[in-house]
Amino acid sequence: MSKINIKGAEVSAAADQMTAAQNNINRYSQQISSVITTLRQDGSETYATLCTKLQTVNDSLLEEAAKMSSLESALRLILSTYASAENNILGLTVTDSHSVSGGTLSTSATFQALLSQLTALLNMKEEEESSASEPASVTHEQEKAHDLYMQNEIFSLLEKDQYSKETWLAASLEQRKDILRSFMKDLSGIYGVKLSSDVNFEAIDGTARGYYLPGSNTVTINTNYLPRTDSYQIMQTMIHEMRHAYQHAAVNNPESFQVSPQTIEQWKNNFAAVNYINYDGSNYSAYVSQPVEWDAKNFAKQFSDLSNANPEYRGSWD
């Protein structure tokens, strides 16, 4: 028969811990019930308010993250914000803390696990980048995702007052030129390309709104088009011509861009003098169906220009 020694102090301490845990569970349950009751009472109006507030917080957070000097710093900022939200909303106990860009990141057990995974992922990525002799090929899915990201960023610019249609229509000819100069700088940052000079302005006969010259790495805009009542379309022309600059930059330095090898090959072949089709007034379908023009018009959302197109290649726009 075994002898069992029972230590009263330890039993009492364990009971106190279990009681505290039960109280915490009851408190969480009461908080959740209170939130549910409030949501049910207020109905859709509360949901709409919550969604609006969450969207505002999300936008502000992403804006701050974009200002960080590195991806790791940005992700850590996002993580610390969500950790703070978790602590404030649920009243969780802080179990650990970590230094983040000179500050302190307090996290619950859940976010501590996420932080550990994030750190491991970032370290692994750094090791892969430093040890890999050959960069991994960009997939079609990655190319498409990056194109849509850039497209969204660019068209978001047009929602700003300085690039809005209202501002454009109220601007003088010289002011419109300044708008285009500023717009090209913003486009360059999003595309990740640098042109050799500012926007060139030239009076061009015919219907061309502008063009890109790879030899000089410049964009030229037709000044004859700027006074027209429908001249705001020139903003899409800038997006289109800057896309050509992006195409050439990707062909010349594919390792620096999120473009798949298949697309690089298509663009490269199309840019060859013997393959590129210049528009002569009667061959629009062939002109717009070739890879680089099909891609540029899709990227610039010039969908009305694609009505007669019948391309074999569709890039990331399939």
N, C-alpha and C positions, 0 to 999 in steps of 0.2 A: 504494500500500500504506500503510495507516494504522499509525501508531505507537501502541502501547498501553503505558501506564505502569502497572505494578502496584505498589501501595503495600502492603508487607508488613504494616505495623502495622494498617491498616484491615481487611485480610483476616483477620488473626488475631483482631481484636476481633469481627468478624462471626461467625467460627467459634465464639468463646466464647459469644456470645449464643445461637446456634443450639443449642449444647451445653446451655446452661442451660435453654432452652425444652424440649428433649427430656427433660432430667432432671425438670422440673416435670410434664410429661405422664406420665412413668413413675411419678412419685410419686402423682399423682392416680389413676392406674390401680390402683396397689397399694392405696390407701386404699379405693377403691370395691370392689375384690375382697375386701378384709378385711371390709367391712361386709356384703357379700353372703354371705360364708362364715359370719359370725356369725348372720345372720338365718336361714340354712338350718339351722344347727346347733340353734338355740334354738327354731325353729318358731313355732307360733301364740302361744306364751306371750310371746315377744319382741314380736310384732306388737301384742298386747293392751297390753303395757307401754308401748310407744312411743305408741300411740294415746291412752292415758290421760295420759301426760306431755304430749303435744302439746295435748290438750284443756285441760289445766290451764294451760299456758303461754298458749294462745289466750284463755282466759277472763280470766286476769290482765291480759293485754295490752289487751283490750277494756275492762276495768274502768278501767285507768289512762288509756286514751285518752278515755273518757267524762268524765274529770275535767278535761280540757284546756279552755282558755278559748275556743278556736275550732276549726273544722273543720280548718283548715290545720295547727294545732299537733298535733291528734290524728293526722292522716295522717302528719305528719313523725315523730311518735313511733313509729308502727307501722313506717314505712319504716326508721328507724334501728335498730329492734329486729331486723327481718329482715336488714338489712345486717350487723349484728353477728353474727347467726347464720350468715350466709353465710361471713363471714371465719373464724369459729371452727371451723365444720364442714369447710370445704374448704381453709382455709389460703390464701385468696386475698390478693394483694398490694393494700394500700390505695393507690389512685391519686389520691384527692382528698379534701377534707374541706369541710364546710359548717357554719356556725353554726346551731344549732337551739335556740331558746328559751334562749339564754345558754350552751349547751354546744356540743360539736362532734360533727357527724355524719360519720363516716368511711364511705366507700362504695367498692365496687369499680366497675369500668366499667359493669357491668350495672345496678347501683343508681344510679349517677350518671345514666344515661340515664332511669331511672324518675323520679328526682328532678326532672330537667329537664322531663319531661313533666308531672309533677304541678304544678310551679311555673307552667308555661305554662297549664295547665288552670285553676288557681285564679285567676291573673291575668285570664284570659279571662272567667271567670265573674264576677269583680268588675266588669270593664268592661261586660259585658252587663247586670248588675244596675243599674249607675249610668246607663247610656245608654238603657235600654229605657223607653219611655213606658207601654207596656202589658205587664203580666206575662203570661207564657205560661199558657195554660189547663192545668189539671191533667188528665191523661188518666185513663181508667178503670183502666189498669194501675197507674199511680202511686197512685191512690186505694186500690186493692186491696192493694198492697204496704204502704202506710202503715197501713192497717187491721190487717193481719196482724202488722205490727211492734208496734203498740200493744197488740193483743190478747195477743201473746206476752209483752210486758213486764208487762202487768197480771196475767196468770195465773201468771207467775213469782213475783209478790208472795205469792200464796197458798201457795207452797212455803216461805216464811220462817216461822220459829217463831212470830213474833208474830201471824201471820194464819192459822196452821194450824188444821185442824179440832180437833186435840187441845187446843190452847190455848183455842179457842172453847168447847168443851164443858166445860172445867174452870173457865171464867170465871163470875163473878157477873153479874147484870143490869147493874150499873153498869160493870163491867169490859168487858162486851160493847159498851156504848155508847162507851167510850173506844177500843176496837178499831176501831169504825166511824168514829169521828172521825179517827183516825190514817190509816185506810185511805182515806178521802175525800181527805185532803191528798196522799197518794201518787198517787191517781187523777188529781187535778187537774193534777199535774205531768206525767203521761204524756199526758193528753188535751190539755194546753195551754189549759185553761179555768180561770177563777177564779170561784167562787161568792160570793154576797153575805154569806153567814154560814156558821157551822159547821152540822153535821147537826142538823136539827130532829127531835125525837122526840114523837110524838103517838099517843094511843090511837085507832085507827081501827076502826070497825065493818066487818064483812065480811071478805073474803079478801085485800084489797089489802095487800101487804107494804110499799109505799112509793110515792112519786110525786115528780115534778119540776114546779115551778111557774115558767114562764118569766117571768111578771110580776115576781116577787120574786127570781128566779134562785137558788132554794133547793131542797134535797132534804130530804124528810121521810120518816122511817122509822116504821112502825107498831110501837109498843112492845108491843102485844098479841102480836106474833109472836116477840119475842125470847126468852121463856122456853120455847118449844116445843122438843121433842126434835129436830125437823128444822130448827131456826132457822138453822143454818149457811148455808142457801140465801140468807140475807139478804145475803151477800157478793156473790152474783150480782145480787141486786136493786140493790145499790149501783152495780155496774158498769153495769147496765141504765139506771138513772136518771141516772147521770153521762153516759152516752152521749146521752141526751136533751139534757143541757146542752151537750154537744159539737155536736149537730145544730143547736141554736138559735144557738150561737156561730158556726158555719160559715155559716149562712144570713145572719146579720147582718154578718159580716166574711169573705166567701169568700176574699179575697186572703190571709188569714192561716192558711188550713187546706188540707191536702192532700185536697180533695174536688172531684170533677169537676163542671163546670157542670150536667150532666144530673142528677146526684144532688142538687145544691143546689136545682134547680128542682122536683124531686119532693118534697123535704122542705118547701120553701117552700109549695107548693100544699097539701100534706097538713096543715100547721100552720094553714092558714086555718080559722076557726071553722066555716065551712059545709062543710068537707071532712073534718075530723077526726071519727072514729067512736069515741064513748065506749062502753065495754063496759057492757051493761045486763043481763047474765045469760043472754041468749038469742042474742046476735050475735057469739059469740067468733071464729068463722071470719073474718068481715068485719073485726073489730077487729084480729086478729093479722096479717091479710094486708095492712094498709095500710103504706105505705113506712116511716114512722118507727118503728112497733112491730116490723115484720119485721126491720129493721136492728138495733134495740136488742137484740132477743132473740137474733139470730144473734151479735152481738158479745159478749153476755154468756154465750154457749153454753147458752142455755136451750132446748135442742133439743126437750125433751119438750113444751114449750109450743107448738111449731110443727107438731104432728101434724095439725091440721085446717086448716092454712093453705094458701091457694091464691093467692099474690100475682102480680100482673102485673109489679110492679117487684121487682127483686132486688138492686139496688145493686151492691156489690162481692162479693156472696155467690153469684153465679151459677156 
